[in-house]
Amino acid sequence: MVHDNASQLAEPNAGHSDTKKEPRVFLNERQEGTFICPACNKGVIRDLSRFSGIESAVRLKCKCSCGHVYRVLVERRAHFRKSVNLLGRYFYKRGDGVHKRGLIRVRDISQSGLLFAVNSEPEFKTGDTLTVEFTLDDRDRSEIREEGIVKRIQANMVGIAFQTTDHYGKLGHYLFR
C-alpha cells in the first residue's frame, strides 16, 4: 500500500511483540488510521479496512517519505485505553436491596469504560450496574464517580462499560492530555 509522497506500509508482522514502545494507530468509524512518523511528524491517513476482520494483533512496518522506517500497532478498540494504577471503590445494590461495596485498583481506563481488580471474586455478575469512585493521579487528585454496566468478569478482574461516553470534565481532560 502506498502513502502520500511515497510513504509505504508493509504487510502485517505477527512476530514483533514490543507493544510498550510501539506507536499505535487507532481506527476511526470509516476504518481509517492516522500514521504519524516519529522522525518528521508527517501524518497520513490510510484505509485499513482490510485488517478489520483479523483477530490477532496487527503490526505494520511503515516507511515515511522522509525515509524513516518504523513499526505501529493497529488498535481496533473504539477508544484509546490508558494504563493506570489508581485506588478506588465500587458500590453495588444486590437484587435483594442489600448495598455492597469494596475496594478496587483501576488498571486501565478509556472513554467508554475501565478495567479494575478486586481482592476476591466479586458477588456481582455480568450485566449488573455498579458505581465506581477513584482518584486520578493528576495534579488536582481529581475525584471521579461513574456508573457502569459489568461487561466481563475474569477471576478478580472486572471490565465495565460506562453509562455515558461523554466525558467533558476531569476524566475527559485526563484521558486526552
N, C-alpha and C positions, 0 to 999 in steps of 0.2 A: 504494500500500500504506500503511495507516495504522498507526502505532505507538501504544503506550500513551500516554495523555494528549495525544493529537493530534500526536505526533511523526510526521513523514512521510518517505517515501522517494520520490524522483522516479525516472524511468526511467534506464537506463544512459546514460552520457555518454562516448562514444568519443573525443571531440575533446580532452579535457583530458589533459595529459601531464606534469604536475608531480608525479612519483611520489616524489621525495625528501622533500617536506614533507607529503605526503598521509597521513593516518592510514590504517591497514589494518584490515580486518575479516577474520578467519580463520574458515573454515567448520569446524564440528565434524562428527562422524560422521553426524549427523542433517541435515546441510546447513543448519544454522542459523548465523547470525552475531551477535556481540555488538557493538552500536553504543554508543559512549561519547561523549557530547557534550563537545567540548573546552572549552566555556564553563562548563557547570554540573556536569560529570562524571556526569550521569544516564546510566544504562545500560539498554538494552532489547535483548531477543533476538528476532530475526525469522527466519522461514523464507526461505531464499534458494535453494531447490532449483530455481526456475525459471531461475537463471543457471548451473547446473552444466554444461549442455551447450554453453555459449558458449566458443569457442576463444580469442577475443581478451580483452584486459583489460576488466574490468567496473568502472566507476567510477560511484558513486551520489552524487547530491546529496541531502542529508538535512536535514530541518527538525525540530529538537527542540521539545518542548513549551514550553521557555523562550524560544523564538523565534529561537535561533541557527541559522544555515544553514551547513552545512559539507559537504565532499566526502570520500568514502572510496574506497579501492581494495579490492575484494573479492579476497582472496587464497585461491586454491583449493589451494595446496600443503598437504600433510599436516602439515608442521611449519614454524614460523617460521624464516626464513633470515636470519642475521646477516651483514652485510658486514664483512669484516675484511681485514687486510693483515699476515699472520703468516708468518714464515720457518720452514721445516722440511725434512724429508727423507722420501723413500719408500724402502721395501725391497721387493724383488720377487725371487721364485725362478722362473727360467725353466723350461720343460719339460725341458731337459737337465740340470737341477740346479744351473746356474750362478746365483749370487746377484748381483743388480744393485741399485744404489741411486742416488739422485740428489737434487738439491736441488729444493724446491718453494716456492711462495709461495701460501699458502692465501688465497683470495679471498672465499669465503663458507662458512658452516658452519651446520648445523642439527642437530637431534636425530637425524636419520636419515642424514646424510652431509655431504659437503663438496665444494667445487669448488676445484681448485688449478691453478696454471700451472707448467709445466716449461720449461726453457730451449730444448729441442729436441723434435722429435716422439718420443714415448716408444716403447720396444721392446715394452712390454706391450700387451695388447689388451682389448677389451670382454669381460667375463666372468672375467678374471684377478683373483686375490686379491693385495692389497697391504697392507703395514703402513705407516702414516704416523705420523710423530712431528713435533710442533711445539710451540712455546712460546706460551702465551696472553699477551695484553698486560694481564693482571690485576695486582693489587698483588703477588701472590706469584710472578709469572712462572712459572706452573704448567706443568709438562711433561705433554703429552698423548701417548698412544700408543694408536692404534686400528687394527683390521683392517677392511678393507672390500673390496667387490667393485666393479671398474670397470664403470660403467654407461654412460658416454659419453666419447668422445674426439673433440674437435673442434680440429684443429691442435695447439696446445700446451696446451689447456685440458682438464682431466680431471675428470670427476664420479664420485665413488664413493659407494656406499651402505654404511653401517657394518653390521657383522655383528650388532650389537645396537643397539636404540634406548633401552635403559635406561642413562641417564647420571645417576647419583646423586652423583658426586664433583665434582671441579673443573670438568669440562666442563659438566655439568648446571647448576651454580651460575652459570657464566659465561654460558650461553645464556639463562638466565631471570632474570638480575639486572636 
